[in-house]
Amino acid sequence: ALVRGGDGNFYGTTTQGGILDRGTVFKVTPDGRLTTLVHFNNNNGAFPAAGLTLGRDGNLYGTTTGGANDSRGSVFRVTLNGALTTLARFPSDYGSVPGGLTLGRDGNFYGTTFNGLAGNYGSAYHETVFKVTTNGRLITLARLSGSRWPCPANGLALGNDGSLYGTTFEGGVINCGTVFKVTTDGTLSTLANFTLENGFNPAAGLTLGDDGNFYGTALHGGRGGHGSVFEVTPDGTLTTLFHFIRASGGYSYAPLTLGSNGSLYGTTYSGGSNDTGVIFRLDLPPAITSQPASRTNVLDTTATFTVTAAGTRPFGYQWLKNGTNIVDGGNASGARTGMLTLSHVQLDDAGNFAVIVTNNSGGVTGSVAALTVRVSTGGPKTLTFDDLLPGSIPNGYGGLQWNSWGVLDGSVLPVTSGFRTGLVSPDNVAFCGYPASISSATPFTLKSAYLTMALDSKAGPTEMHVRVQGSVGTTVTYDHTYTVSNAAPAFINFDYLGVDRVVFVGSPDYGVVMDNLTVTVPPAGAGCTFAISPRSRVHGFGSETGVVSVTTQAGCAWSVSNTNSWVTILSGLNNSSSGTVTYLVAADPTAVARSGFINIAGQNFAVTQSARPTVDPALLTFDDLLPGLVQNGYGRLRWNNWGVLDGSVLPVTSGFRAGVVSPDNVAFNRYGDPASISSDTPFTLKSAYLTMALDSQAGPTEMHVRVQGSVGTAVTYDHTYTVINAAPTFINFDYLGVDRVVFVGSPDYIFAVDDLTVTVPARAPVDAGRVQTVVHLSLQSNGDMTVTFAGTLQSASDIDGPFEDVPGNPQGTYTIPKANLTTHRYFRAKGD
């Protein structure tokens, strides 16, 4: 790969070529002029196998895989005009084949060498992680159990935390490769191990995504057998994003490239229409990298919520308030963008906000951000009315309630108009033609205002009287009359302290103009107290609702903030007086209790949910059964096509004898046909011992058994295992939450099963009020059985399917077919 230098030109290396065919460093200008800067000659290194890295000093840094006297390779620095300096030579225990360098946050360079700790190919191959300073000090950070291929070492990726991340081709739990992390002081951690199913043998390094996670490719394995594309988080959560099949490409050796559109791009060695490899793009679903934050706003200010996402662009956005889609209009804008803006927020704008981000590959919902709205900061403020549109003054403006007040642009009226002469700050004025009032739920101070008679100076009287009354509740505490004219605004210093209502009454038939009204409105909550009851609650593991009461004074605003994903607020997200909050706790699917807080009116309400009761695994040895069929109900399971026999009495060459783990019985699939276990409630298939039942002297010595786990009609697990007839093979299934497991062996071959471990929850108790009494049983001549229940039935079924209803019989008579009687012993019925 090329690197762009500080001069705007591009720089790179060739592995071979040059005067001595030992490789070169070259420069190419944007218009294509090529210049060779360095010819490697063994003394200064040879065969650079990776690209260059731009240092903080503007020079270029790189590695060679040979030369430098001992043929182990070197680290070099080259200036933009071609002056090369060898900084460090790799010692013999570093092996050979160093990869490219990664510039760390500390200004030093980091890299790996392949075949460190081993002098020759064919012995123990490992990788070495090293650090080299700009003055040439070489420091060993870690030794890795890794690749056995004599190819350039996987490079390192610099994480957002300043640590280095990389892959090993082999090593790990099952020798399929790993993802590792190494800090700049040499602390090594294995983050993830590759398996056959998620892909194995990563042959390239990692690519840092916009979301802070890393992306890479595995050369082999995966569900399609041709490798995979994976994602790994900095804490080691490994997710397979794509499984290659031959048609889509196969065997990707190269690292991925993050495109400007947020998609991943890469290449494969083979596959595709001509089996010659493909260039592919993998679109990523959105992931939120910066969540919207909760905020508190003063009344009439602007509130904004923003979100940042990574993934394939373009994104779609939809903001929600209290779970309902927001549309642009009123004081809301940007409802379908990455930034929601609410202008002139009012008390009823308070609530819980979230955003859904989508693209063609999926969607994600952001965390909840609460908006709290307070009335004011408490200091005097002047209301100019210039920030309003002509019309009625909305309630909440300035933290006040407005009755019978309007606003208009006085600057456009004739100079003789009292509306025009009443202007103090351009351009709007407030006005009233009838008794009008301002009020607040909390006491406020009317400081001052400019008042003007609205009548045109040519139309009649030139002055009027305005009576202004201030009150607290029903008690009038201030009552003054002021004379105003239509020639100029009159400044009135009211200084009405601690009132909750002020009424303006003009002379009959004459309007009053007001501008630059100065008031002091205390903050929301001044004089307000909040109490919640109860302060905590413990719920069972099932889904339940809860109610919390809030007690406060009238006019005291409060809201609810909930960040628990398993709790939903159903009602009471905000209020301005006493009220209740209703919430829903989702059922806990785990065996771990959980707890959290809901902030209600500034108080923390503690909500706790008990863990779902655990069920201890059961070991089914089959030794408590008589030879014959495995009966339904054994181990609380249904058994289809399973038999049981005493393997200890068979010849030592028999696979049944070899398959005995706990004496003496083993289960087996009858006639070599598929066999299944199932349950009405989800269960876990933990493990079992499987053996090929064929006599070891009779033919093949191994077989394949495919084991599928499903929930309803959806297959959730599907693996194939190889078992032999010489000894039982222990298989750790760990099929979680399935309701049916099917075992399919190779055609015509029987397999034996012993020591099957399962976890089957007990069925919920039957509602006694719905159990129906059987009042009549009769065996028909054709072998069917007729069952009559007392009362009507909502449904009736045997273990595997519904009875055959006898049409028109009001007594709830059902027929059990003869075929079912020969294979089932347990039946159930559900009444109305």
HELIX and SHEET records of a PDB file:
HELIX    1   1 SER A   92  TYR A   94  5                                   3    
HELIX    2   2 ARG A  246  SER A  248  5                                   3    
HELIX    3   3 LEU A  347  ASP A  349  5                                   3    
HELIX    4   4 TYR A  397  GLY A  399  5                                   3    
HELIX    5   5 GLY A  410  VAL A  412  5                                   3    
HELIX    6   6 GLY A  418  THR A  421  1                                   4    
HELIX    7   7 TYR A  634  ARG A  636  5                                   3    
HELIX    8   8 GLY A  647  VAL A  649  5                                   3    
HELIX    9   9 GLY A  655  ALA A  658  1                                   4    
HELIX   10  10 ARG A  670  GLY A  672  5                                   3    
HELIX   11  11 ALA A  768  ARG A  770  5                                   3    
HELIX   12  12 LYS A  818  THR A  823  1                                   6    
SHEET    1   A 4 VAL A   3  ARG A   4  0                                        
SHEET    2   A 4 PHE A  10  THR A  14 -1                                        
SHEET    3   A 4 THR A  24  VAL A  28 -1                                        
SHEET    4   A 4 LEU A  34  HIS A  39 -1                                        
SHEET    1   B 4 THR A  53  LEU A  54  0                                        
SHEET    2   B 4 LEU A  60  THR A  64 -1                                        
SHEET    3   B 4 SER A  74  VAL A  78 -1                                        
SHEET    4   B 4 LEU A  84  ARG A  89 -1                                        
SHEET    1   C 3 SER A  96  PRO A  98  0                                        
SHEET    2   C 3 PHE A 109  GLY A 116 -1                                        
SHEET    3   C 3 THR A 102  LEU A 103 -1                                        
SHEET    1   D 4 SER A  96  PRO A  98  0                                        
SHEET    2   D 4 PHE A 109  GLY A 116 -1                                        
SHEET    3   D 4 HIS A 126  VAL A 132 -1                                        
SHEET    4   D 4 LEU A 138  SER A 145 -1                                        
SHEET    1   E 4 ALA A 157  LEU A 158  0                                        
SHEET    2   E 4 LEU A 164  THR A 168 -1                                        
SHEET    3   E 4 THR A 178  VAL A 182 -1                                        
SHEET    4   E 4 LEU A 188  ASN A 193 -1                                        
SHEET    1   F 4 THR A 207  LEU A 208  0                                        
SHEET    2   F 4 PHE A 214  ALA A 218 -1                                        
SHEET    3   F 4 SER A 228  VAL A 232 -1                                        
SHEET    4   F 4 LEU A 238  HIS A 243 -1                                        
SHEET    1   G 3 THR A 257  LEU A 258  0                                        
SHEET    2   G 3 LEU A 264  THR A 267 -1                                        
SHEET    3   G 3 ILE A 279  LEU A 282 -1                                        
SHEET    1   H 2 ALA A 287  SER A 290  0                                        
SHEET    2   H 2 THR A 308  ALA A 310 -1                                        
SHEET    1   I 5 ARG A 295  VAL A 298  0                                        
SHEET    2   I 5 ALA A 369  ARG A 374  1                                        
SHEET    3   I 5 GLY A 351  ASN A 359 -1                                        
SHEET    4   I 5 GLY A 316  LYS A 321 -1                                        
SHEET    5   I 5 THR A 324  ASN A 325 -1                                        
SHEET    1   J 4 ARG A 295  VAL A 298  0                                        
SHEET    2   J 4 ALA A 369  ARG A 374  1                                        
SHEET    3   J 4 GLY A 351  ASN A 359 -1                                        
SHEET    4   J 4 GLY A 362  THR A 365 -1                                        
SHEET    1   K 3 ALA A 303  THR A 306  0                                        
SHEET    2   K 3 MET A 339  LEU A 342 -1                                        
SHEET    3   K 3 ALA A 332  SER A 333 -1                                        
SHEET    1   L 5 PRO A 380  LEU A 383  0                                        
SHEET    2   L 5 VAL A 512  THR A 520 -1                                        
SHEET    3   L 5 ASN A 428  CYS A 432 -1                                        
SHEET    4   L 5 GLY A 406  ASP A 409 -1                                        
SHEET    5   L 5 GLY A 391  SER A 392 -1                                        
SHEET    1   M 4 PRO A 380  LEU A 383  0                                        
SHEET    2   M 4 VAL A 512  THR A 520 -1                                        
SHEET    3   M 4 ALA A 436  MET A 453 -1                                        
SHEET    4   M 4 GLN A 401  ASN A 403 -1                                        
SHEET    1   N 6 PRO A 380  LEU A 383  0                                        
SHEET    2   N 6 VAL A 512  THR A 520 -1                                        
SHEET    3   N 6 ALA A 436  MET A 453 -1                                        
SHEET    4   N 6 ALA A 490  VAL A 505 -1                                        
SHEET    5   N 6 GLU A 463  VAL A 472 -1                                        
SHEET    6   N 6 THR A 475  SER A 485 -1                                        
SHEET    1   O 4 ALA A 531  SER A 533  0                                        
SHEET    2   O 4 GLU A 544  THR A 551 -1                                        
SHEET    3   O 4 GLY A 579  VAL A 585 -1                                        
SHEET    4   O 4 VAL A 567  SER A 571 -1                                        
SHEET    1   P 5 SER A 536  HIS A 539  0                                        
SHEET    2   P 5 GLN A 603  GLN A 609  1                                        
SHEET    3   P 5 ARG A 594  ILE A 600 -1                                        
SHEET    4   P 5 TRP A 558  ASN A 562 -1                                        
SHEET    5   P 5 ASN A 574  ASN A 575 -1                                        
SHEET    1   Q 5 ALA A 618  LEU A 620  0                                        
SHEET    2   Q 5 PHE A 751  THR A 759 -1                                        
SHEET    3   Q 5 ASN A 665  ASN A 669 -1                                        
SHEET    4   Q 5 TRP A 642  ASP A 646 -1                                        
SHEET    5   Q 5 GLY A 628  LEU A 629 -1                                        
SHEET    1   R 4 ALA A 618  LEU A 620  0                                        
SHEET    2   R 4 PHE A 751  THR A 759 -1                                        
SHEET    3   R 4 ALA A 675  MET A 692 -1                                        
SHEET    4   R 4 ARG A 638  ASN A 640 -1                                        
SHEET    1   S 6 ALA A 618  LEU A 620  0                                        
SHEET    2   S 6 PHE A 751  THR A 759 -1                                        
SHEET    3   S 6 ALA A 675  MET A 692 -1                                        
SHEET    4   S 6 THR A 729  GLY A 745 -1                                        
SHEET    5   S 6 GLU A 702  VAL A 711 -1                                        
SHEET    6   S 6 ALA A 714  ILE A 724 -1                                        
SHEET    1   T 4 VAL A 774  LEU A 779  0                                        
SHEET    2   T 4 MET A 785  PHE A 789 -1                                        
SHEET    3   T 4 THR A 813  ILE A 816 -1                                        
SHEET    4   T 4 GLU A 804  ASP A 805 -1                                        
SHEET    1   U 2 LEU A 793  ASP A 798  0                                        
SHEET    2   U 2 PHE A 827  GLY A 831 -1                                        
END                                                                             
